[in-house]
Amino acid sequence: MFTDFLNRYRRQFVNAGKELDGEKIPPLTEDLFSLFERTGNRLEYENVYFKRRKFLTVYAMLSIMYGAPSHISRLEEIIGSVCGEECWALPAHVDRNNKDWRITIDLFSAETAFSLAEIICLLKDRLSDGLQKQVRKEVFGRVIGPFEKSHFPYSSWEISPMNWCAVCCGSIGGAAIYLMKDDRERLDKLLTRINGSIANYIKGFGEDGACLEGLGYYTYGMSFFAAYAELMYGYSEGKVDLFEYPKLKNIALFQQKCFLTGDITISFSDSQRDEKYRLGLTAYLSRRFSEVEIPPLSLAADMEADNCYRYIVLSRDYFWTKQNVQIAASQKERNTVLPYAQWSVCRSDNGCVLAAKGGHNDEPHNHNDIGSFIYACEGESVLADVGAGEYTRDYFNENRYKNICCRSLGHSVPLIDGKEQLAGARHKASRFISDGCGKTEMDIGAAYGLSPGNEITRAFSFEKNSGICTVTDLFKLKDKSNITENLVTLYKPLISGSAFFIKTPKNQFIIEITGGKRLRVINENYTDHYGAEKTLWLMQWEVSGECAEFVIKRRDNVK
């Protein structure tokens, strides 16, 4: 039953409204906008931009839920202010060498158009005619019109097999359905293009339904895909159902496979270690596919979990959850193999979980991490993948793999003669086999650009009863090489003899090394996705011979 969630969700918006009532809408300035161009910093401008979107979403939702005159008044104020913004796109997505840079269509300009279009249509009897005309003018002038007039594709995102395609196309299509119903011929032509383009988003998923961008981007893209699909279904009177793509069922089931233990989620690529799920989206998917499971409500995102305050996402937590109040949250924990993504998840009877990956090093939001893994237990990530770092200019240019979050040094994979894995699709796991019962094996030599005849095999053996994990690396290298094993943790480890010890708030773990020497611990500082300074710890040792083996145990399993 989701009644308690809805009550808490409403209170969050009420409390946020009280907080914002005493604040002025912060301005977007040229100095802030140019900061990215001057320094590569994104956060300072974006913090103000998203605070403004918080004003928009909070007062829109309060107006929809309660409709007090004070809510409407503040909503009209922020809508007018958003309409007056010089550019709806973010500086990181704008080329100011282009004379028309102010009407760039990116994720956020498209989202803004969709949000404003829906808000004025849902509240058309409460908002002034002048404001509604202003919104229509800006949405058509900045987004719908430029997209209609553009040659296909408008930009790479229109044919991109990732979240940009779903968000941009879904937002443009959604805004158009709201604002163009009086010109069906023109609207139908636009929607035909949108429906053809948004199919590229679905192509980005494998047959197993995996989203290589990670759970956070899955939620982002699917939220906009589902919001548009619902509107398209209604507009077409059921003739166009975008959820009839054969892969959609497996795509809908992907989310529930990403929750490991407690609030720990799979954080491969630019995902987060503790992603929350959106209850609205999950409720909607569970209506479409009965096999969709709803994780515990304690793991559901609240209003503040989206630091971008996306109206479309947050409003669906309210709209779609209200339609599903009779469905109970439930999730069955099980082993999972995703052959397209080359992911394997194994669970023990005592709360330990292993998530390992193969794949290739040209995945969306790629990290050079072939053979990497996460070992977690009772809600604690013992051997971690730190996920996304702070988004800066260098994070998305040729300097990406200098960032510890993206380079293989920041993942639990070996170094060969001090060299890390290389970026590119040919640097991959050339073989990946998992039995779904604790045995996973992969060939990862190609990730290092080794010449033919050189091989590196990584094998995992995970015990169902105890959660003990044995990792065996075989190095068949023609030339004598210095091989360094490298494991990543967020807890400061200690060394004793041929073992590392990790103490977490709940447990103690030991990593026993076979065939290794010169054990050492190195700390590396990094900046997380939200700009906070963090530390990760590298456990390293030199490999003696062709085989390296290490065993991860919870301390109560140590004899």
C-alpha distance (Angstrom), angle and dihedral (degrees) to the residues before:
residue distance angle dihedral
M1 . . .
F2 3.82 . .
T3 3.80 99.4 .
D4 3.80 92.8 104.5
F5 3.80 90.8 50.4
L6 3.81 91.6 51.3
N7 3.79 91.6 48.8
R8 3.82 91.5 51.1
Y9 3.79 90.5 44.6
R10 3.80 92.2 53.7
R11 3.80 90.6 48.3
Q12 3.79 90.3 52.9
F13 3.78 91.0 57.5
V14 3.79 91.8 45.2
N15 3.81 91.1 51.2
A16 3.80 91.7 44.9
G17 3.81 89.2 51.7
K18 3.79 91.0 52.6
E19 3.79 89.8 50.5
L20 3.81 93.7 48.7
D21 3.81 94.4 43.7
G22 3.78 88.5 78.2
E23 3.80 95.8 46.7
K24 3.76 134.2 84.1
I25 3.79 118.2 -129.9
P26 3.82 104.0 -99.6
P27 3.82 115.4 -121.6
L28 3.80 126.5 -121.7
T29 3.79 107.9 -132.2
E30 3.79 135.7 -166.0
D31 3.80 89.0 -119.2
L32 3.79 91.0 58.3
F33 3.80 93.0 43.3
S34 3.80 93.5 51.9
L35 3.81 93.2 48.2
F36 3.79 91.9 88.1
E37 3.80 90.6 51.7
R38 3.80 91.3 48.9
T39 3.81 102.2 40.0
G40 3.80 109.8 4.8
N41 3.81 91.1 -114.8
R42 3.81 113.6 143.3
L43 3.77 103.4 171.3
E44 3.81 101.5 72.5
Y45 3.81 95.1 57.8
E46 3.78 93.2 36.7
N47 3.80 93.1 51.1
V48 3.81 89.2 60.1
Y49 3.82 93.8 39.9
F50 3.80 92.2 52.8
K51 3.79 92.7 43.8
R52 3.79 86.2 59.3
R53 3.81 89.6 50.0
K54 3.79 87.5 51.4
F55 3.82 89.0 58.0
L56 3.81 89.0 49.6
T57 3.80 96.1 48.2
V58 3.80 97.3 41.3
Y59 3.79 95.5 50.3
A60 3.80 92.8 40.6
M61 3.80 91.1 53.8
L62 3.80 93.2 43.9
S63 3.79 89.0 50.2
I64 3.81 91.3 49.8
M65 3.82 94.6 44.6
Y66 3.81 100.1 38.6
G67 3.81 110.0 1.6
A68 3.81 98.2 -152.9
P69 3.81 113.6 172.2
S70 3.81 89.7 -117.8
H71 3.81 90.1 56.4
I72 3.80 92.2 49.6
S73 3.79 91.6 47.8
R74 3.80 93.5 52.2
L75 3.80 90.7 43.6
E76 3.79 91.5 54.6
E77 3.80 89.0 49.3
I78 3.80 94.5 54.2
I79 3.82 94.0 41.3
G80 3.79 89.0 54.2
S81 3.79 90.4 48.3
V82 3.82 92.9 49.6
C83 3.80 90.2 49.1
G84 3.79 87.5 54.8
E85 3.79 95.8 53.3
E86 3.78 112.5 120.6
C87 3.80 92.2 -134.2
W88 3.81 131.6 9.3
A89 3.83 93.2 -160.4
L90 3.80 123.2 83.9
P91 3.83 119.7 -105.5
A92 3.82 91.4 -116.9
H93 3.82 88.7 62.5
V94 3.80 98.5 43.3
D95 3.81 129.4 89.8
R96 3.78 105.9 -156.2
N97 3.77 90.4 -169.0
N98 3.80 84.2 76.1
K99 3.81 110.0 84.0
D100 3.83 90.1 -142.9
W101 3.82 94.3 51.7
R102 3.82 92.5 124.9
I103 3.81 91.8 71.7
T104 3.79 98.1 46.8
I105 3.80 111.2 147.1
D106 3.79 109.3 -137.0
L107 3.80 132.6 145.2
F108 3.77 94.1 -74.5
S109 3.78 101.0 42.1
A110 3.81 88.1 50.7
E111 3.81 91.6 47.0
T112 3.80 90.2 49.5
A113 3.80 91.3 52.5
F114 3.83 92.4 49.9
S115 3.79 92.5 46.3
L116 3.80 95.8 49.2
A117 3.81 92.9 44.2
E118 3.80 92.6 52.8
I119 3.79 94.7 42.9
I120 3.80 95.3 53.4
C121 3.81 91.2 46.4
L122 3.80 95.0 48.8
L123 3.80 91.1 46.0
K124 3.80 99.6 31.8
D125 3.82 93.1 129.0
R126 3.81 92.2 53.0
L127 3.80 103.2 42.8
S128 3.80 124.1 76.2
D129 3.80 118.9 -99.6
G130 3.78 90.2 -125.1
L131 3.77 93.1 56.1
Q132 3.79 92.5 47.7
K133 3.81 90.4 51.8
Q134 3.80 89.4 49.7
V135 3.80 91.4 52.4
R136 3.80 92.2 48.8
K137 3.79 90.9 49.8
E138 3.80 93.2 50.6
V139 3.81 96.2 43.2
F140 3.80 92.1 49.9
G141 3.80 93.7 40.5
R142 3.80 97.3 47.4
V143 3.80 104.6 31.1
I144 3.82 122.7 2.3
G145 3.81 96.7 42.2
P146 3.82 97.1 46.3
F147 3.80 90.4 46.6
E148 3.82 93.0 49.2
K149 3.78 92.1 49.5
S150 3.79 95.9 45.6
H151 3.77 125.9 101.1
F152 3.79 113.0 -113.7
P153 2.95 118.8 -63.9
Y154 3.79 102.2 35.5
S155 3.78 88.1 -163.2
S156 3.79 137.3 -23.1
W157 3.81 89.5 -82.9
E158 3.81 91.3 69.6
I159 3.80 90.3 67.6
S160 3.80 97.9 26.9
P161 3.85 117.6 123.1
M162 3.81 93.2 -139.2
N163 3.80 145.0 69.9
W164 3.82 96.1 -65.1
C165 3.79 89.8 66.2
A166 3.80 93.8 52.1
V167 3.79 95.6 43.3
C168 3.80 98.5 44.4
C169 3.80 97.9 38.1
G170 3.79 93.3 39.9
S171 3.80 91.8 49.4
I172 3.80 94.8 48.0
G173 3.79 91.1 46.4
G174 3.79 92.6 46.7
A175 3.81 93.3 49.0
A176 3.80 90.2 47.7
I177 3.81 93.6 52.0
Y178 3.79 89.7 53.1
L179 3.80 97.4 45.1
M180 3.83 107.2 29.8
K181 3.81 105.8 49.7
D182 3.80 90.3 113.6
D183 3.82 89.6 63.8
R184 3.80 103.3 46.5
E185 3.79 96.1 166.5
R186 3.78 91.7 56.7
L187 3.81 91.8 40.6
D188 3.81 93.6 50.1
K189 3.79 90.9 51.9
L190 3.80 90.5 51.7
L191 3.81 93.3 46.4
T192 3.79 91.8 50.0
R193 3.79 87.9 58.6
I194 3.82 92.2 44.8
N195 3.80 93.2 49.7
G196 3.78 91.6 49.6
S197 3.78 92.2 48.1
I198 3.78 97.8 44.7
A199 3.79 88.9 57.4
N200 3.81 85.7 75.0
Y201 3.79 88.4 66.9
I202 3.79 90.6 59.3
K203 3.81 90.4 47.7
G204 3.80 88.0 62.7
F205 3.80 90.8 69.6
G206 3.78 122.1 79.2
E207 3.78 122.5 -129.4
D208 3.82 86.7 -94.5
G209 3.83 89.7 62.2
A210 3.80 95.1 -119.9
C211 3.79 121.0 155.2
L212 3.81 107.0 -147.2
E213 3.81 90.2 -161.9
G214 3.79 89.7 68.0
L215 3.77 136.8 -114.5
G216 3.80 97.3 -60.8
Y217 3.79 93.6 55.3
Y218 3.79 90.0 41.9
T219 3.81 89.3 58.1
Y220 3.79 91.5 45.6
G221 3.79 97.1 50.0
M222 3.80 96.0 38.9
S223 3.81 92.6 49.7
F224 3.79 91.3 59.9
F225 3.79 94.0 38.3
A226 3.82 90.6 52.9
A227 3.82 93.6 43.9
Y228 3.80 90.9 53.0
A229 3.82 93.3 41.2
E230 3.80 90.5 54.9
L231 3.81 92.1 50.9
M232 3.80 91.9 44.5
Y233 3.79 91.3 50.7
G234 3.80 90.7 51.9
Y235 3.79 95.1 44.1
S236 3.82 92.1 49.8
E237 3.81 91.5 45.2
G238 3.79 90.0 -120.7
K239 3.79 96.6 -48.8
V240 3.83 93.7 111.9
D241 3.81 115.0 48.1
L242 3.80 111.2 171.1
F243 3.80 89.8 -170.7
E244 3.79 90.0 70.2
Y245 3.80 91.3 83.1
P246 3.84 103.8 119.7
K247 3.82 92.7 -127.4
L248 3.79 94.5 54.3
K249 3.79 94.6 88.6
N250 3.81 93.4 57.5
I251 3.80 89.9 41.4
A252 3.80 89.7 54.3
L253 3.82 89.9 50.9
F254 3.82 94.2 51.3
Q255 3.79 96.6 84.7
Q256 3.80 96.4 61.4
K257 3.81 90.4 54.3
C258 3.81 92.5 61.0
F259 3.81 98.8 65.7
L260 3.80 108.5 94.0
T261 3.80 111.3 173.1
G262 3.80 131.2 -27.3
D263 3.79 105.6 -24.1
I264 3.82 94.3 -27.9
T265 3.80 113.1 121.3
I266 3.78 133.5 -178.4
S267 3.80 104.7 -83.3
F268 3.80 103.0 -173.4
S269 3.83 114.3 146.0
D270 3.80 116.4 -1.3
S271 3.77 95.4 -21.3
Q272 3.81 128.2 116.4
R273 3.79 130.6 -109.6
D274 3.80 92.8 -126.8
E275 3.79 105.8 32.7
K276 3.79 116.0 171.1
Y277 3.77 123.2 -144.0
R278 3.80 125.2 -126.5
L279 3.77 109.3 -117.1
G280 3.80 93.3 -156.2
L281 3.79 94.1 54.7
T282 3.80 91.6 43.8
A283 3.79 91.9 49.5
Y284 3.80 90.0 50.3
L285 3.81 92.0 49.9
S286 3.80 90.7 47.7
R287 3.81 89.0 57.6
R288 3.77 90.4 53.5
F289 3.82 96.2 43.1
S290 3.79 122.2 27.0
E291 3.82 92.1 -155.7
V292 3.81 91.7 66.6
E293 3.79 109.9 111.2
I294 3.78 124.2 -152.2
P295 3.82 113.4 -137.0
P296 3.82 120.1 -135.6
L297 3.80 112.9 -62.2
S298 3.81 88.8 -122.5
L299 3.81 86.4 72.3
A300 3.81 95.2 50.0
A301 3.79 116.6 112.8
D302 3.76 119.0 -113.7
M303 3.78 128.0 -152.0
E304 3.80 94.5 -81.9
A305 3.82 93.6 49.9
D306 3.82 88.9 82.9
N307 3.79 104.2 66.7
C308 3.82 88.5 -172.2
Y309 3.83 91.2 57.7
R310 3.78 93.5 -141.3
Y311 3.78 108.1 -165.1
I312 3.81 94.1 -152.8
V313 3.81 92.5 53.9
L314 3.80 97.3 41.9
S315 3.80 95.0 43.3
R316 3.82 90.7 54.1
D317 3.79 89.9 55.8
Y318 3.78 84.4 63.3
F319 3.82 102.2 35.6
W320 3.80 99.3 41.5
T321 3.80 96.1 38.9
K322 3.82 90.4 53.5
Q323 3.80 88.2 58.0
N324 3.82 92.1 53.9
V325 3.80 105.5 43.4
Q326 3.81 92.1 130.5
I327 3.81 95.7 58.3
A328 3.81 115.2 96.3
A329 3.79 124.4 -139.9
S330 3.78 111.8 -112.0
Q331 3.77 136.3 152.5
K332 3.78 131.9 -176.3
E333 3.77 114.8 -148.2
R334 3.79 112.4 -138.1
N335 3.76 143.9 151.0
T336 3.79 115.0 -87.5
V337 3.78 136.3 -163.3
L338 3.80 119.4 -170.5
P339 3.81 104.1 -170.4
Y340 3.82 97.2 -172.8
A341 3.79 93.5 50.6
Q342 3.82 90.2 35.2
W343 3.78 92.0 -131.4
S344 3.78 125.2 147.0
V345 3.82 125.8 -169.6
C346 3.81 120.9 -171.1
R347 3.81 126.4 -177.9
S348 3.78 131.1 -161.2
D349 3.78 130.5 -148.8
N350 3.82 91.6 -112.6
G351 3.81 100.2 55.6
C352 3.81 101.7 -89.6
V353 3.81 119.6 131.9
L354 3.79 133.5 -170.4
A355 3.82 121.9 -161.1
A356 3.82 115.7 -176.7
K357 3.79 131.4 177.4
G358 3.77 140.7 -160.7
G359 3.80 115.9 171.5
H360 3.79 125.2 119.1
N361 3.78 137.6 -72.4
D362 3.78 98.5 -109.8
E363 3.78 98.5 65.3
P364 3.83 121.4 135.6
H365 3.82 107.6 -77.7
N366 3.78 85.1 6.5
H367 3.79 127.8 -156.6
N368 3.81 120.1 -171.6
D369 3.79 92.7 -116.0
I370 3.81 112.4 128.7
G371 3.82 108.1 159.4
S372 3.78 93.5 15.4
F373 3.78 121.6 140.9
I374 3.79 146.2 -174.8
Y375 3.81 122.6 -134.5
A376 3.80 113.1 -167.4
C377 3.77 135.7 168.0
E378 3.81 133.3 -170.6
G379 3.78 94.0 -15.0
E380 3.82 96.3 -43.4
S381 3.80 125.1 111.2
V382 3.82 103.2 -139.2
L383 3.81 98.5 173.5
A384 3.77 104.5 24.8
D385 3.75 146.4 -162.2
V386 3.81 102.8 -150.9
G387 3.81 93.2 -154.1
A388 3.79 122.6 -158.1
G389 3.77 123.2 15.4
E390 3.79 126.2 -155.9
Y391 3.79 111.7 -56.5
T392 3.80 108.4 -121.4
R393 3.79 134.1 148.6
D394 3.82 90.9 -91.5
Y395 3.80 91.4 50.8
F396 3.82 89.0 68.4
N397 3.79 102.6 36.6
E398 3.79 136.8 62.3
N399 3.81 90.1 -60.4
R400 3.83 94.1 63.6
Y401 3.79 94.6 105.5
K402 3.77 92.9 52.4
N403 3.80 86.4 69.6
I404 3.80 111.9 94.9
C405 3.81 90.3 -138.8
C406 3.81 92.3 60.2
R407 3.79 104.8 30.0
S408 3.78 120.3 84.1
L409 3.82 91.7 -113.7
G410 3.80 86.4 73.4
H411 3.81 91.5 56.5
S412 3.79 133.8 67.0
V413 3.81 97.4 -97.8
P414 3.84 133.2 112.7
L415 3.79 129.5 -97.1
I416 3.82 120.1 -134.6
D417 3.83 113.5 -149.6
G418 3.79 85.8 -20.8
K419 3.81 90.9 -57.5
E420 3.78 124.2 128.9
Q421 3.78 131.9 -146.9
L422 3.79 119.6 -71.7
A423 3.80 129.1 -123.2
G424 3.79 120.7 -115.1
A425 3.78 139.6 81.0
R426 3.80 94.2 -92.6
H427 3.81 89.4 60.5
K428 3.77 96.8 81.4
A429 3.76 149.8 118.4
S430 3.79 99.2 -76.5
R431 3.81 91.3 -165.4
F432 3.81 129.4 26.1
I433 3.80 124.3 177.5
S434 3.78 126.8 170.2
D435 3.79 127.4 169.5
G436 3.82 94.0 -159.7
C437 3.80 89.6 -123.6
G438 3.79 102.2 84.6
K439 3.82 103.9 -68.1
T440 3.81 117.9 106.8
E441 3.79 127.8 162.1
M442 3.79 132.7 177.4
D443 3.79 141.3 169.9
I444 3.79 109.4 -126.6
G445 3.82 103.8 168.1
A446 3.81 92.4 105.0
A447 3.81 89.1 62.8
Y448 3.82 87.7 70.0
G449 3.79 96.0 47.6
L450 3.82 91.9 -115.4
S451 3.79 117.4 174.5
P452 3.83 119.6 -108.4
G453 3.78 113.5 -72.7
N454 3.80 93.8 36.7
E455 3.79 114.6 105.7
I456 3.79 138.8 -177.8
T457 3.79 117.9 -171.8
R458 3.81 122.9 -171.7
A459 3.80 119.4 -165.8
F460 3.81 129.3 -175.4
S461 3.78 125.8 -158.7
F462 3.81 114.7 -173.0
E463 3.80 121.9 -174.5
K464 3.79 114.8 -138.5
N465 3.80 96.4 -151.4
S466 3.79 101.7 43.4
G467 3.80 104.8 21.4
I468 3.81 89.4 -129.1
C469 3.80 108.9 155.7
T470 3.80 124.0 -157.8
V471 3.81 118.2 -165.8
T472 3.80 118.0 -166.3
D473 3.80 122.1 -170.8
L474 3.81 120.3 -169.0
F475 3.81 117.1 -164.0
K476 3.82 114.3 -163.5
L477 3.79 100.2 177.9
K478 3.82 125.6 163.9
D479 3.76 94.4 -148.1
K480 3.77 124.9 49.8
S481 3.79 107.1 -97.8
N482 3.76 137.2 -177.3
I483 3.79 106.0 -122.0
T484 3.79 121.9 -162.5
E485 3.77 123.1 -170.1
N486 3.77 114.6 -145.9
L487 3.82 128.9 -167.0
V488 3.81 126.9 -179.6
T489 3.80 127.8 -142.6
L490 3.80 136.3 163.5
Y491 3.82 92.0 -144.5
K492 3.82 120.9 77.5
P493 3.82 106.0 -108.2
L494 3.79 129.3 -149.9
I495 3.81 127.9 -143.5
S496 3.79 124.1 -134.1
G497 3.79 117.7 170.5
S498 3.80 108.5 -54.6
A499 3.78 95.7 -13.9
F500 3.80 142.2 78.1
F501 3.80 119.9 -139.6
I502 3.80 122.5 -153.4
K503 3.78 121.8 -170.0
T504 3.79 117.0 -163.5
P505 3.81 126.7 -178.1
K506 3.83 90.4 -95.4
N507 3.80 106.6 26.4
Q508 3.78 149.3 11.7
F509 3.79 124.2 -123.8
I510 3.77 134.6 -168.1
I511 3.80 127.3 -156.0
E512 3.80 109.4 -159.0
I513 3.81 115.8 -157.1
T514 3.80 125.6 -148.5
G515 3.80 121.1 -173.0
G516 3.79 95.3 12.9
K517 3.81 141.0 115.3
R518 3.81 140.6 -177.1
L519 3.80 96.9 37.5
R520 3.78 113.0 -162.0
V521 3.80 142.5 168.8
I522 3.82 122.6 -137.5
N523 3.77 126.4 -174.9
E524 3.81 121.8 -145.0
N525 3.80 125.2 -169.6
Y526 3.77 120.7 -143.7
T527 3.78 139.9 168.1
D528 3.78 115.3 -119.1
H529 3.78 126.7 -137.6
Y530 3.80 91.7 -85.3
G531 3.80 95.8 49.1
A532 3.82 97.6 -100.4
E533 3.80 119.0 141.5
K534 3.81 111.3 -118.7
T535 3.81 138.6 171.5
L536 3.77 129.8 -135.6
W537 3.79 125.8 -171.6
L538 3.80 126.2 -136.0
M539 3.80 119.1 -151.9
Q540 3.79 107.7 -159.0
W541 3.79 138.3 174.6
E542 3.79 138.5 165.4
V543 3.80 118.1 -107.0
S544 3.81 119.6 -125.3
G545 3.78 111.9 -150.4
E546 3.78 128.3 -18.9
C547 3.80 98.7 -49.9
A548 3.79 131.5 65.3
E549 3.77 121.3 -177.6
F550 3.77 131.5 177.9
V551 3.78 131.6 176.6
I552 3.81 124.5 -150.7
K553 3.80 115.5 -153.6
R554 3.74 137.2 169.4
R555 3.79 107.1 -120.7
D556 3.83 94.2 -113.1
N557 3.82 86.6 62.7
V558 3.80 93.2 55.9
K559 3.80 112.8 105.0
